[in-house]
Amino acid sequence: MGRVVVAARAVAVVVATWLALVVLMVLVVLLGSLLPGTSARGVLSSSLVPLWLLALLLGPPVACVALRRWIAVGRSGGADGPPPPRSDEQWGFRAPPAPPGPEAPRTSPGPPAPEPPEAPETPVDPDAEARRRARADAERARAAAARAREEEVRRRARRNRRRRQQGRRY
């Protein structure tokens, strides 16, 4: 369901971009034809139509990149500020249980109220440790690759320095 919504938003952005470009071209033609001594054909220069077609091709990807957060998540945020806060239920957190206190007086006779169930624990992510280890391994691999590159640079510099001192060509 989520992928369908994302695809629908992306298609909406593309269609809206094309519609805006078509409306702009129509406005240029209509407003240009209102100028004295020109016709609709005279407004369309030899460079205007190819530039408009280029905008039809490049406009939607640019619009999708500019609106990628809305397309992916569906909520506002960006240059104006952070998106609105989400409620606790959306993140899977539960409110802490009420502190124990004197029970409210009962208004009707009957069996005692059942004990409230234990507060459920915060859900534990079973893959969190594996992801943490994978990130640590990836970081170690990046650091090792960076050290290897630095060592290779130093080795080449030493070799080139020896060659210069011996008067040989590279």
C-alpha positions as CSV (number, residue, x, y, z in Angstrom):
1,M,0.0,0.0,0.0
2,G,2.8,2.4,0.9
3,R,4.6,2.0,-2.4
4,V,1.3,2.6,-4.3
5,V,0.9,5.9,-2.4
6,V,4.5,7.0,-3.1
7,A,4.1,6.1,-6.8
8,A,0.8,8.0,-6.9
9,R,2.4,11.1,-5.4
10,A,5.3,10.9,-7.9
11,V,2.9,10.7,-10.8
12,A,0.9,13.6,-9.4
13,V,4.1,15.7,-9.2
14,V,5.0,14.8,-12.9
15,V,1.5,15.6,-14.1
16,A,1.3,18.8,-12.2
17,T,4.7,19.9,-13.6
18,W,3.7,19.1,-17.2
19,L,0.4,20.9,-16.6
20,A,2.1,24.0,-15.3
21,L,4.5,24.0,-18.3
22,V,1.7,23.7,-20.8
23,V,-0.3,26.5,-19.1
24,L,2.8,28.7,-19.2
25,M,3.3,28.1,-22.9
26,V,-0.4,28.9,-23.6
27,L,0.0,32.1,-21.6
28,V,3.0,33.0,-23.6
29,V,1.2,32.5,-26.8
30,L,-2.0,34.2,-25.7
31,L,-0.3,37.2,-24.1
32,G,2.2,37.4,-27.0
33,S,-0.6,37.5,-29.5
34,L,-2.1,40.5,-27.7
35,L,0.9,42.6,-28.5
36,P,0.4,45.0,-31.4
37,G,1.8,43.8,-34.7
38,T,2.4,40.2,-33.7
39,S,0.6,37.0,-34.2
40,A,0.7,33.7,-32.2
41,R,3.1,32.3,-34.7
42,G,5.4,35.3,-34.3
43,V,5.7,34.8,-30.5
44,L,7.0,31.3,-30.9
45,S,10.7,31.8,-31.6
46,S,13.0,29.2,-32.9
47,S,14.5,28.7,-29.5
48,L,11.4,28.9,-27.4
49,V,9.8,25.6,-28.5
50,P,13.0,23.5,-28.0
51,L,13.6,25.1,-24.6
52,W,10.0,24.3,-23.6
53,L,10.4,20.7,-24.8
54,L,13.6,20.5,-22.7
55,A,11.7,21.8,-19.7
56,L,9.0,19.1,-20.3
57,L,11.8,16.5,-20.1
58,L,13.9,18.0,-17.2
59,G,11.1,19.6,-15.2
60,P,9.5,16.5,-13.6
61,P,12.8,15.0,-12.3
62,V,13.7,18.3,-10.8
63,A,10.3,18.7,-9.2
64,C,10.5,15.1,-7.9
65,V,13.9,15.8,-6.3
66,A,12.6,19.1,-4.8
67,L,9.5,17.3,-3.4
68,R,11.1,14.0,-2.5
69,R,10.3,14.3,1.2
70,W,6.6,14.9,0.5
71,I,6.6,12.1,-2.0
72,A,8.3,9.6,0.4
73,V,6.6,10.6,3.7
74,G,3.6,12.6,2.8
75,R,4.0,15.4,5.3
76,S,5.3,18.9,5.1
77,G,8.6,20.2,6.3
78,G,11.7,21.6,4.7
79,A,12.9,25.2,4.4
80,D,10.1,26.4,6.6
81,G,11.0,24.2,9.5
82,P,10.7,20.6,10.8
83,P,7.6,18.6,10.1
84,P,4.9,18.5,12.7
85,P,5.5,16.2,15.6
86,R,3.9,12.8,15.4
87,S,1.8,11.2,18.1
88,D,3.2,8.6,20.4
89,E,1.0,5.9,18.9
90,Q,2.5,6.3,15.5
91,W,6.0,5.6,16.8
92,G,4.9,2.6,18.8
93,F,5.5,4.1,22.3
94,R,3.0,3.7,25.1
95,A,2.3,6.2,27.8
96,P,3.7,5.2,31.2
97,P,1.1,3.6,33.6
98,A,-0.6,5.9,36.1
99,P,1.1,6.0,39.5
100,P,-0.6,3.8,42.1
101,G,-2.9,5.7,44.4
102,P,-6.0,5.4,46.3
103,E,-8.8,3.8,44.3
104,A,-11.8,6.0,43.5
105,P,-14.9,5.2,45.5
106,R,-17.2,2.7,43.8
107,T,-20.7,3.7,43.1
108,S,-22.3,0.3,42.6
109,P,-21.9,-2.9,44.6
110,G,-20.4,-5.9,42.9
111,P,-17.2,-7.9,42.6
112,P,-14.0,-6.0,42.9
113,A,-12.5,-4.5,39.8
114,P,-9.9,-6.7,38.1
115,E,-6.3,-5.7,38.6
116,P,-5.0,-3.7,35.7
117,P,-2.6,-5.8,33.5
118,E,1.1,-5.2,33.7
119,A,2.2,-2.3,31.5
120,P,3.6,-3.8,28.3
121,E,7.2,-3.3,27.8
122,T,8.6,-1.1,25.0
123,P,8.8,-3.3,21.9
124,V,12.3,-4.6,21.5
125,D,13.8,-4.6,18.0
126,P,15.3,-8.0,17.5
127,D,17.5,-6.8,14.6
128,A,18.9,-3.8,16.4
129,E,22.1,-5.5,17.6
130,A,22.7,-7.0,14.2
131,R,22.3,-3.6,12.6
132,R,24.7,-2.1,15.1
133,R,27.3,-4.7,14.5
134,A,26.9,-4.3,10.7
135,R,27.4,-0.5,11.0
136,A,30.4,-1.1,13.2
137,D,31.9,-3.6,10.7
138,A,31.2,-1.2,7.8
139,E,32.9,1.6,9.7
140,R,35.9,-0.5,10.5
141,A,36.1,-1.6,6.8
142,R,35.9,2.1,5.7
143,A,38.7,3.0,8.2
144,A,40.9,0.2,7.0
145,A,40.4,1.2,3.3
146,A,41.2,4.8,4.2
147,R,44.4,3.6,6.0
148,A,45.3,1.5,3.0
149,R,44.9,4.4,0.6
150,E,47.0,6.6,2.8
151,E,49.7,4.0,3.0
152,E,49.6,3.6,-0.8
153,V,50.0,7.3,-1.2
154,R,53.0,7.4,1.2
155,R,54.6,4.3,-0.6
156,R,54.3,6.0,-4.0
157,A,55.7,9.3,-2.6
158,R,58.7,7.4,-1.2
159,R,59.2,5.5,-4.5
160,N,59.0,8.7,-6.6
161,R,61.3,10.5,-4.2
162,R,64.0,7.8,-4.6
163,R,63.6,7.9,-8.4
164,R,64.1,11.7,-8.4
165,Q,67.2,11.4,-6.2
166,Q,68.6,8.7,-8.6
167,G,67.8,10.9,-11.6
168,R,65.5,8.4,-13.3
169,R,62.3,9.2,-15.0
170,Y,59.0,8.3,-13.6
